[in-house]
Amino acid sequence: MFYRKPLEERIADRVAQRRPLEEGKTFEHGPAKFVFVSLIVAVVLMHVVGVAIVMAFA
């Protein structure tokens, strides 16, 4: 009466309905791209600040 497809089948149906990824497009998920870019920027800034501190005391 309350039949639902198993989770695996529902996921497979959802994936089948998505359009294919465009070539050269790394992230299809916007927040994942934002997190990735934010982490890269944070690491670069930490390195620049660290080098500046070391050079100031050298």
Secondary structure as GFF3:
##gff-version 3
##sequence-region A 1 58
A	DSSP	alpha_helix	7	17	.	.	.	ID=ss1
A	DSSP	alpha_helix	30	57	.	.	.	ID=ss2
###
